[in-house]
Amino acid sequence: MRIQYVFLGAFLAIAQTAYAEVAPPPVLAPLKQQAQAAELSAQFLSRFGYKPVPLDDAMSARIMDRFIKSLDPDHVLFLQVDIDKFMSDRNKIDDAVERRDLKIPYAIFNVYEQRVVDRMSYARKLLKEDFDFSTQETYSERRDQEPWPQSEAESNELWRKRVKADWLRLKLGGKSDTAIRETLDKRYANAVGTAYKYKTDDVFQSFMDAYTTSIDPHTDYFGAAASAEFNISMNLSLFGIGAVLQERDDYATIRELVAGGPAQASGKLTVGDRIAGVGQGKDGPMKEVVGTRLDEVVQMIRGKKGSIVRLEILPADAGADAPHRIISLVRDKVSLEKQAAKKNVLSVKVGEATRKIGVITLPAFYEDFGARRKGDKEYRSASRDVARLLGELKDEKVDGVLIDVRNNGGGSLDEAVDVTGLFIGKGPVVQQRGSDGRVDVRRSDFRAPVWSGPMGVLINRGSASASEIFAAAIQDYGRGVIIGEQSFGKGTVQTVVDLDQMVRNSRPEYGELKVTVAQFFRVNGGTTQLRGVTPDISLPGYSDPTTFGETSYDNALPWAEIKPAKYSSDDALGKLLPTLKDRHDVRVKSDQDFQHLSEDIADLKAQRERGVISLNEAERRKDASARDSRLKSRALAGDEDVSGGDEDLAADERSLSDDIALENARKKAKDVLLSEAAAILADQADLQKAR
């Protein structure tokens, strides 16, 4: 049987193989408003922004390459014949967008869906066979630079090795053959199921992502759903029932109840309960949601404050045929406290003395823009929360304050400036150069710092944008010691443009653009762009700079420099840094936890550089035995090894209780880098008191 897809007037014939024993996935087509949104975006992006880029043949080629890469980054789904046919239209996207014609990306995506179904069906077929793990074979885990399979036979051989690698990984984890077959069959079947759940919005979002990121890495397009999630992350609140959901066996399952939320307060829901249906209001029809995409279930449950949502619940421990129960909940404002700033105090020995170090963890530079615009004096923001926590730490008489912005991807520029002001008082924080070349200086207007004692900032590769502005300013002023990895290197400014407002459209149809409009510069004149913030004292990290960080993008803006702003730097900390580094070096040499972490990171980097894994069981067991021996030899008091075979399972392949237990064990594991950063800050406090 042959299935045909319309491809700009031509037919792209994709033959189903004998392995695709299920019905073909739905053929998706673009909507009128999506084509209009693409054209509007092209008009704006071609004329405005920090680096306007015309939508021409060259941009078309870049968009095509990125779109295909986003679908098949490891070159394991498409065949070379697919790619060859796609490339015949590589330079036509610009003309198609101008004509409001999106058949090209949709045709590619339809082929992608078919390839997913085909390859997963073949993988499931392979599970009926036995693998020989005594042969000398390898599988490449990094195939992004490898050619696409030239034929179906070559693709089959690639997937034979891939499935064999999945099987061996679970076998080394102690799973029986029966359990492995069940686990992998479910895994591949879930991937097939996902292909049937794709909607036209998913294709359009992927295509627009390919377009916008071809301009620069941080220009984005937000459809309605993506825009709503962005606003929620910034506001730290939403209206709903206060439950974290996870998809498990086609059910939206309660993963966690948010403290103080309607779900927890009602006492009607428990972790593990499964949602079979959702109804609106007191008597609205109940819509079955078994097998429905999780994001769609979430949207159905969210709603206006004070409104009623009814849930049809299959209890956590009940069988599939057990009776369901209906509960009613009143939606209310839910605060996402996990993403808010929080504090704790660590006691650190320095010689005979004990220093108290206050740690403030700041996951994002958030601000409730809507509440602020409405004049709400109690609106939520990062700077307000950090100021409150600093006051509490002062009352606890801490000797120093460490701000942990690891994996803080940024947020509000105003909040980055204000949080910096809590430590420097009044003065310039960051310089901003627009596309016209004009430089504006953003200043903190605090009369005096809220915290003037010893402080430090803990960063890693995931610290980006606003986090880098904050860390760079603290470093330039000599205000605190910067500890950790080289940061991400994002030194650009984005603003959000509402496409509907741009054309005075009364209905939200076209989405939003997040457009790069300026570049950040430090007060010392340099930029965090590309190079990031270099720590004063470096700590090891797991990140791979070739795949994560600004340097991993092929179209990132270059590093640049402008005139310094007028500011005063304190060189007192600079004089202490050599001593702090010496103490750090001496301490970590005798710190077993730190040395073990360094060993693990070195092993991961070596494996990453190899890029291939052996499919020979004896060799893999030898490697695993060496690892187990190393872990056993550590024999750390009170230290639990949370690794094991279950870590090779996806979250929904473990039981919910096991998944939660594993997550809790990770949370309880010692944070070696945080402990060392606190020790460095304790040394700083000790030296400053001595002076």
Buried (B, 14 or more C-beta within 10 A) or exposed (E): EEBEBBBEEEEBEBEBBEBBEBEBBBBBBBBEBBBBBBBBBBBBBBEEBBBEBEBEEEBBBBBBBBBBEBBBEBBBBBBBBBBEBBEEBBBBBBBBBEEBBBBBBBBBBBBBBBBBBBBBBBBBBBBEEEBEBEEEBBBBBBBEEEEBBEEBEBBBEBBBBBBBBBBBBBBBBEBEEEBBBBBBBBBBBBBBBBBBBBEBBBBBBBBBBBBBBBBBBBBBBBBBBBBBBBBBBBBBBBBBBBBBBBBBEBBBBBBBBBEEBBBBBBEBBBBBBBBBBBBBEEEEEBEEBBEBBBBBBBBBBBBEEEBBBBBBBBBBEBEEEEEBBEBEBEBBBBBBEEBBBBBEBBEBEBEEEEBBBBBBBBBBBBBBBEBBEEEEEEBBBBBBBBBEBBEEBBEEEBBBBBBBBBBBBBBBBBBBBBBBBBBBBEBBBBBBBEBEEEBEBBBBEBEEBBBEBBBBBBBBBBBBBBBBBBBBBBBBBBBBBBBBBBBBBBBBBBEEBBBBEBEEBEEBBBBBBBBBBBBBBBBBBBBBBBBBBBBBBBBBBBBBBEEEBBBBBEEBBEBBEBEBBEBEBEEEBEEBBEEBBEBBEEBBEEBEBBBBBBEBBEBEBEEBEEEEBBBBBEBBBEBEEEEEEEBEEBEEEEBEEBBEBBEBBEBBBBEBEEBBBBBEEEEEEEBBBBBBBBBBBBBBBBBBEEE
